[in-house]
Amino acid sequence: MKTSVFGAVHLGYLVIETQRFSDWARFGTDAIGMHRDDLGSGVMRFRLDDQECRFLLRRGPAEDVVATGWHIDDHASFEQIEARIRAHGVPVVRGSAEEAELRGVERLLRFPGPKGITQEIYTTPLKSAEPLLMVSSGWVTGDAGLGHVAITSTKPERLRGYFDTVFDARLTDFIDETISGVKLKVRFLRVNERHHSIAVAAVRGLPIDPVRTRVQHLNIQADSLDDLARSYQRVHELGFDMALSVGQHTNDKELSYYARTPSGFEWEVGWNPIVVDESTWEPATHQGISIWGHTPVGQTIIDKLDQFRLGARSLTRPEKTVPALSGAPGPGRRR
Ligand SMILES: [Fe+2]
């Protein structure tokens, strides 16, 4: 019987590979409202709080999130996770001193993850002595971690299995949704008090993936409704594309909007999601992603045709998985 690491795992940072540095600088600093540090030689970082790095942008062709970094509370849990991965025969690579420094962390390890998103774990985030210089008043991180990532998948059970094996992720709930006649099922997984750190969206009954990027969207949580509204306004005024207008989600009740990043995936800014109480929580299935709002902005028939084209192409390109870590959840565990 393995000791659970649930609650000791927090989404800590994301690594983004892009060539569009000047657009990203404007998007992150002037529109979303984060603190930016230019490190030179093709490296830019954004901060949300006292941690040195929440987003690491490095030059490269992917235009995508290429790695997710998870903060592990204590060395025992860290070693437990490392041992699990090794026990399944999956390679674990120690990050170099330079890689750890870029991410502002200590004790960095990396291993393969679903859809080719490298998974990284670390024990200690480095704190910056520099005060935050940003137009937002603040962001909610703490025990709930950075926010969440949403991934589309043709193999949702494998993703569920992977995050169960590695982090003891729990199923929070499901959403069934129909978009443009396509039925989707979304699984929401949590690793701490945050309603979800990972969302997995799958087209029901068809092995197609309608999204080019590995991550469909990521989410960060604004401190106040005022911050949410002002950043929404800035995204518009600075000419960045809005994907979905302000709305409220059915399951975590978060108020949010979705902007399109210079790399093409979406960036959700949210406010006031519910926090899960482990003593009473029961998974449920919600109908539709939103109670109100979240209306597509400026979507054309060309965009819809593009989605079908991408979906069709995904039929011929098998999704990357890590089979050794993606087995079904063990007995007694909720699916
Ligand atoms: Fe989200």
Residues whose N, C-alpha, C, O or C-beta is under 5 A from the ligand:
A	BS01	LIG	N219 E268
